[in-house]
């Protein structure tokens, strides 16, 4: 891998450990997870035992004390075997746990992080609403102060881990008249009065990673569970989305890497006209394009993850996931083409890889939104 020069020995050990875990623990059940749309109930505990659920959290709270690139490497390796598990892992380890550590008080960290890092608790992020997707700051969920509590009302949509999460980093408007300047971030537990999972959503891809609609009906949240400051949630949201985009770009890398590996193996083994199809120049050209685009995306994502530790950039984060996600979908399509009729059968994972790849062009801001972020930054 051309981007391997960016990795330390610790990064490589973590990458190899994560892939070995994925092959051993997820490989035998990846197709079943997709077919039944069911997440293994004990998997977060096993990921906790592996020590990766709090990858960017210091050890004093039960985390691994590693960097953002380490998280990218873990989600990449999980995605090679099961993008569904990778997505749920990312929603937990980055969208929830990293957000909570970065913005939480010492009391909040001590209360929630040990259980989230061990897998005793499952985490999720709740921003999106039925009428607020790309316009994330246009959320309509409200939070009204009532003594030592806030009372939340609204609906959240497309929430990864929604049916299994115990802890949610959730956004609501405390000052609706101020628009984006009136958003506050809350730590919401599933057991709080007025909180409910209204339905599980049936998706095309990432089946097994549970996605839900949430309902908040006079949900009472203690004031001590405000994450950051009241009316300061927009900044937390923006910084979180930048980190999320870099992190989830690793999933696109993993999907594409697996699609390429399967295609190379098939090109060597499949014979037509008396010779391996890998000897045909058109197949070689397709493999060459897949490899080149994958390695370009990998280098961009790894470099962006390293830079984000020092100087986070919305433009670079958007560019990383934009290129990686679209590359991943193209690579999955090319892999299916190389496999021909066999690639179209559910006996092989090509269809699953393709269905899973497409989501990364939609979630964490669509490709169109990412292009707007990059374009605006360039001409600002």
C-alpha atoms as one frame of an Amber mdcrd trajectory, in Angstrom:
protein
   0.000   0.000   0.000   1.461   3.339  -1.040   0.002   5.103   2.017   1.682
   2.618   4.368   4.548   5.075   4.798   2.181   7.276   6.809   1.690   4.579
   9.427   3.677   3.889  12.576   4.417   0.391  13.821   1.568   0.853  16.299
  -0.806   1.737  13.471   0.176  -1.379  11.520  -0.252  -3.633  14.552  -3.685
  -2.166  15.241  -4.694  -2.549  11.585  -3.594  -6.176  11.444  -5.258  -6.985
  14.764  -8.540  -5.444  13.626  -8.503  -7.371  10.340  -7.725 -10.652  12.109
 -10.652 -10.033  14.470 -12.947  -9.212  11.545 -11.997 -12.320   9.575 -12.342
 -14.563  12.616 -15.409 -13.103  14.331 -17.356 -11.503  11.470 -16.373 -13.522
   8.424 -18.537 -16.561   9.259 -21.620 -14.426  10.001 -21.317 -11.411   7.654
 -23.783 -12.780   5.088 -26.197 -13.803   7.841 -26.056 -10.316   9.350 -26.980
  -8.881   5.967 -29.648 -11.472   5.186 -31.439 -11.316   8.533 -30.845  -7.595
   9.153 -29.875  -8.457  12.731 -26.907  -7.138  14.711 -25.162  -9.754  16.902
 -26.209  -8.885  20.472 -22.834  -9.596  22.070 -20.647  -7.960  19.435 -20.106
  -4.649  21.211 -18.823  -6.532  24.233 -16.339  -8.356  22.004 -15.249  -5.091
  20.385 -14.821  -3.718  23.885 -12.618  -6.655  24.795 -10.561  -5.901  21.682
 -10.020  -2.400  23.080 -11.239  -0.389  20.100 -14.559   1.138  21.214 -12.853
   4.150  22.772 -10.015   4.311  20.285  -9.506   8.100  20.611 -10.297   8.236
  24.350  -7.483   8.332  26.957  -6.811   5.182  28.919  -7.938   6.762  32.195
 -11.523   6.524  30.912 -11.121   3.021  29.494 -10.069   4.012  25.986  -7.078
   3.152  23.826  -5.508   6.618  23.829  -4.858   6.439  20.086  -5.306   8.974
  17.285  -7.942   9.560  14.617  -5.971   7.605  12.014  -6.119   4.573  14.306
  -9.910   4.785  14.216  -9.840   5.076  10.427  -7.728   1.920  10.221 -10.088
  -0.024  12.492 -13.258   0.891  10.634 -11.477   0.149   7.344 -10.618  -3.396
   8.401 -14.076  -4.094   9.822 -15.622  -2.848   6.566 -13.589  -5.312   4.531
 -15.609  -8.087   6.144 -18.856  -6.414   7.270 -19.631  -2.792   6.451 -22.728
  -3.120   8.638 -20.635  -3.778  11.726 -18.189  -1.076  10.630 -20.966   1.511
  10.412 -22.359   0.659  13.841 -18.823   0.742  15.222 -18.250   4.192  13.712
 -21.519   5.554  15.080 -20.500   4.351  18.536 -16.759   5.022  18.668 -16.647
   8.295  16.770 -20.056   9.922  16.541 -20.927   9.262  20.172 -17.853   8.379
  22.242 -15.360  10.778  20.648 -17.927  13.585  20.739 -18.639  12.923  24.391
 -14.971  12.849  25.339 -14.094  15.958  23.308 -16.920  18.116  24.644 -17.873
  16.510  27.955 -17.265  17.624  31.512 -15.195  15.491  33.823 -18.381  14.247
  35.474 -19.896  13.308  32.096 -16.740  11.522  31.032 -16.558   9.515  34.273
 -20.257   8.675  34.063 -20.462   7.428  30.492 -17.085   6.693  28.924 -16.035
   3.567  30.883 -19.239   1.725  29.948 -19.093   2.923  26.349 -15.450   1.867
  26.002 -16.096  -1.594  27.455 -19.159  -2.267  25.311 -21.455  -2.421  28.325
 -23.180   0.604  26.802 -23.861   1.281  23.114 -23.712   4.816  21.744 -25.317
   6.747  18.895 -25.611  10.238  17.422 -28.997  11.871  16.789 -28.989  14.922
  14.505 -31.067  14.113  11.426 -34.824  14.654  11.390 -37.578  13.875   8.866
 -37.340  17.452   7.514 -33.707  18.206   8.365 -31.176  16.071   6.509 -28.633
  18.039   4.489 -29.867  21.110   6.371 -28.662  19.701   9.690 -28.857  23.082
  11.417 -32.511  23.326  10.438 -33.595  20.815  13.083 -36.944  21.467  14.749
 -36.613  19.340  17.897 -36.981  21.716  20.838 -35.614  21.755  24.384 -37.275
  23.967  26.983 -35.652  24.617  30.349 -37.692  23.492  33.353 -35.776  23.906
  36.601 -32.917  21.404  36.713 -34.143  19.714  33.525 -34.819  20.341  29.859
 -37.982  19.040  28.226 -37.351  17.786  24.684 -39.922  17.311  21.926 -39.360
  16.177  18.360 -38.467  13.322  16.027 -35.064  12.031  14.948 -34.617  10.034
  11.732 -32.000   7.668  10.220 -30.271   7.118  13.575 -27.602   4.419  13.333
 -27.691   2.087  16.353 -31.053   3.655  17.214 -32.697   0.426  18.380 -29.743
  -0.835  20.424 -28.119   2.333  21.804 -28.145   3.193  25.487 -26.629   6.680
  25.153 -27.326   9.307  22.487 -25.515  12.531  21.677 -28.596  14.454  20.567
 -29.195  17.957  19.200 -32.179  20.191  19.926 -33.028  23.882  19.724 -33.069
  25.704  23.043 -33.517  29.092  21.351 -35.452  28.410  18.107 -35.690  32.121
  17.333 -31.879  32.213  16.974 -31.788  29.508  14.306 -28.452  27.708  14.135
 -27.181  29.853  17.025 -29.809  28.352  19.307 -28.839  24.669  19.117 -27.746
  22.732  22.204 -26.206  19.278  22.480 -27.544  16.802  25.036 -26.565  13.387
  26.393 -29.811  11.410  26.348 -30.246   7.946  27.848 -32.763   5.539  26.388
 -34.418   5.184  29.785 -35.242   8.867  30.196 -38.998   9.522  30.508 -40.518
  10.508  27.171 -37.863   8.830  25.011 -38.935   6.068  22.594 -37.798   4.230
  19.488 -40.804   4.622  17.208 -39.666   2.252  14.437 -36.754   0.393  12.921
 -36.028   1.335   9.299 -35.623  -1.203   6.491 -32.569  -0.254   4.399 -31.126
  -1.312   1.044 -27.628  -1.764   2.437 -25.795  -1.906   5.748 -28.393  -4.399
   6.813 -27.759  -5.565  10.335 -26.642  -2.111  11.403 -29.908  -1.014  13.028
 -31.282   2.331  11.886 -34.239   3.865  13.683 -36.646   6.728  14.066 -36.720
   8.212  17.573 -39.553  10.031  19.284 -39.161  12.597  22.057 -42.447  13.381
  23.814 -41.785  15.660  26.783 -38.516  13.797  27.264 -36.934  15.044  30.465
 -33.150  15.432  30.382 -31.165  16.643  33.422 -29.413  19.980  32.965 -26.148
  18.246  33.911 -26.488  16.312  30.632 -25.973  19.378  28.459 -22.869  18.631
  26.387 -20.866  21.837  26.069 -22.774  25.062  26.630 -26.403  25.948  26.065
 -26.927  27.387  22.557 -23.394  26.347  21.544 -24.348  23.114  19.791 -23.778
  24.323  16.223 -20.028  24.477  16.767 -19.995  21.023  18.326 -22.065  19.755
  15.392 -19.699  21.197  12.771 -16.551  19.902  14.447 -18.184  16.528  14.962
 -19.226  16.254  11.321 -15.694  17.062  10.154 -14.296  14.282  12.336 -17.113
  11.926  11.301 -16.386  12.425   7.603 -12.716  11.525   7.976 -13.544   8.552
  10.189 -16.265   7.127   7.921 -14.080   7.600   4.840 -12.126   4.652   6.206
 -15.181   2.469   5.692 -15.219   3.342   1.989 -11.547   2.364   1.775 -12.288
  -1.019   3.354 -15.192  -1.806   1.028 -13.154  -0.911  -2.042 -10.127  -2.848
  -0.810 -12.198  -6.005  -0.445 -13.838  -5.513  -3.842 -10.425  -5.180  -5.486
  -8.988  -8.217  -3.681 -11.923 -10.389  -4.754 -11.566  -9.151  -8.333  -7.854
  -9.900  -8.522  -8.408 -13.422  -7.185 -11.249 -14.016  -9.628  -9.220 -12.680
 -12.573  -6.524 -15.217 -11.782  -8.871 -18.167 -11.372 -11.593 -17.607 -13.969
 -10.760 -19.020 -17.414 -12.360 -18.049 -20.708 -11.146 -18.790 -24.224  -8.537
 -21.099 -22.725  -6.810 -18.582 -20.474  -7.325 -16.652 -17.199  -9.412 -13.554
 -17.733  -6.672 -11.652 -15.902  -4.575 -12.015 -19.049  -7.059  -9.894 -21.013
  -5.976  -6.284 -21.338  -9.441  -4.862 -20.673  -9.613  -6.709 -17.359  -6.089
  -5.590 -16.487  -7.024  -1.995 -17.275 -10.081  -2.177 -15.059  -8.032  -3.631
 -12.195  -5.369  -0.972 -12.692  -7.941   1.819 -12.432  -9.463   0.249  -9.323
  -6.059  -0.028  -7.663  -4.934   3.476  -8.573  -8.122   5.136  -7.351  -8.107
   3.095  -4.145  -4.541   4.029  -3.287  -5.159   7.696  -4.113  -8.195   7.683
  -1.805  -6.290   5.868   0.933  -3.456   8.407   0.858  -5.907  11.319   0.959
  -7.891   9.854   3.856  -4.853   8.851   5.931  -3.173  12.231   5.409  -6.365
  14.081   6.298  -6.735  12.024   9.471  -3.187  12.901  10.517  -3.673  16.588
   9.751  -6.991  16.684  11.604  -5.157  16.028  14.857  -3.344  19.365  14.453
  -5.522  21.584  12.283  -9.028  20.270  11.483 -10.390  21.465   8.141 -13.961
  21.122   6.889 -12.707  21.359   3.313 -10.177  18.545   3.669 -12.594  16.320
   5.588 -15.255  16.789   2.904 -12.728  16.093   0.147 -11.538  12.898   1.823
 -14.964  11.296   2.122 -16.188  12.686  -1.203 -13.387  11.033  -3.147 -13.289
   7.853  -1.065 -17.039   7.247  -1.163 -17.472   7.761  -4.904 -14.354   5.681
  -5.557 -15.783   2.882  -3.427 -19.044   2.731  -5.364 -17.180   2.696  -8.698
 -14.859  -0.041  -7.453 -17.776  -2.191  -6.285 -19.472  -1.756  -9.667 -16.267
  -2.663 -11.518 -15.818  -5.716  -9.291 -19.301  -6.906 -10.180 -18.569  -6.370
 -13.889 -15.352  -8.398 -13.668 -17.220 -11.244 -11.990 -19.903 -11.179 -14.681
 -22.997 -13.265 -13.983 -21.464 -14.773 -10.872 -21.027 -11.309  -9.391 -24.767
 -10.740  -9.696 -25.569 -13.765  -7.557 -26.062 -13.484  -3.821 -23.678 -16.418
  -3.412 -20.879 -13.835  -3.570 -20.639 -10.639  -1.475 -20.354  -8.287  -4.481
 -23.969  -7.160  -4.254 -23.599  -6.511  -0.543 -20.431  -4.490  -1.101 -22.176
  -2.384  -3.741 -25.250  -1.748  -1.592 -23.074  -0.845   1.368 -20.751   1.413
  -0.622 -23.565   3.658  -1.846 -24.574   4.828   1.628 -21.243   6.594   2.105
 -22.216   8.985  -0.705 -25.328   9.915   1.292 -24.607   9.771   5.021 -22.528
  12.396   6.874 -23.543  14.917   4.236 -24.258  13.916   0.653 -21.693  14.187
  -2.129 -23.472  17.350  -3.217 -23.120  18.945   0.222 -19.458  17.938   0.351
 -18.839  19.644  -2.981 -20.508  22.800  -1.667 -18.283  22.769   1.430 -15.142
  22.396  -0.690 -16.206  24.942  -3.326 -17.154  27.579  -0.785 -13.886  27.151
   1.052 -11.907  27.511  -2.167 -13.517  30.790  -3.210 -13.978  32.262   0.277
